């Protein structure tokens, strides 16, 4: 299975977690997913009072400069760690 297939499998597997991960973990998953699929964030900042979207964009920007393959691998490893 190549890296892209492993990444897609991890995205499906994370949905089978018995419990919802904490918010910090969810934000890491979001940021790594966005970095892996879209690259560096170049979207305008959300409105100041939209705290959820601001947190999500901050998480994504936290992975700026990370290559697609590295972001995929990070996502896969994070998902695997949730099942240990």
C-alpha positions in Angstrom: 0.0 0.0 0.0 1.5 3.3 -1.0 1.5 6.4 1.2 -1.6 8.0 -0.4 -3.6 4.7 0.2 -2.4 4.6 3.8 -3.4 8.2 4.3 -6.9 7.6 2.9 -7.2 4.4 5.1 -6.2 6.4 8.1 -8.8 9.1 7.3 -11.5 6.3 7.3 -10.1 4.6 10.4 -10.1 7.7 12.5 -13.9 7.8 12.1 -14.1 4.4 13.9 -12.6 5.6 17.2 -14.7 4.5 20.2 -14.3 8.0 21.8 -14.0 11.4 20.4 -10.4 12.7 20.7 -9.7 15.9 22.6 -9.8 19.2 20.8 -6.0 19.6 20.5 -5.8 16.2 18.8 -8.7 17.1 16.5 -7.0 20.3 15.5 -3.7 18.4 14.7 -5.6 16.0 12.6 -7.3 18.9 10.8 -4.1 20.8 10.2 -2.2 17.7 9.0 -5.1 16.8 6.7 -5.3 20.2 5.2 -1.5 20.4 4.8 -1.4 17.0 3.1 -4.2 17.8 0.7 -3.9 21.5 0.0 -0.4 22.6 1.1 0.3 25.8 3.0 -2.7 27.8 4.1 -3.3 30.9 1.9 -6.9 31.5 2.9 -7.9 34.9 4.4 -8.3 35.0 8.1 -11.8 34.2 9.4 -13.8 36.8 11.2 -12.4 37.6 14.6 -15.4 36.2 16.5 -15.4 32.9 14.7 -13.2 31.1 17.2 -13.6 27.6 15.8 -12.5 28.6 12.3 -9.7 30.7 13.7 -8.4 27.7 15.7 -8.7 25.5 12.7 -6.7 27.9 10.5 -4.1 28.3 13.2 -3.7 24.6 13.4 -3.3 24.4 9.6 -0.8 27.2 9.6 1.2 25.4 12.3 2.2 22.9 9.6 3.3 25.5 7.1 6.3 24.3 5.1 5.7 20.7 5.8 5.7 18.7 2.6 2.7 16.7 1.4 4.3 13.3 2.2 5.5 14.4 5.6 2.0 15.7 6.5 0.4 12.4 5.3 2.9 10.4 7.4 2.3 12.6 10.4 -1.5 12.1 10.0 -1.1 8.4 9.7 1.1 8.2 12.8 -1.2 10.3 14.8 -4.2 8.2 13.9 -2.3 5.0 14.8 -1.4 6.5 18.1 -5.0 7.0 18.9 -5.7 3.2 18.7 -2.9 2.2 21.1 
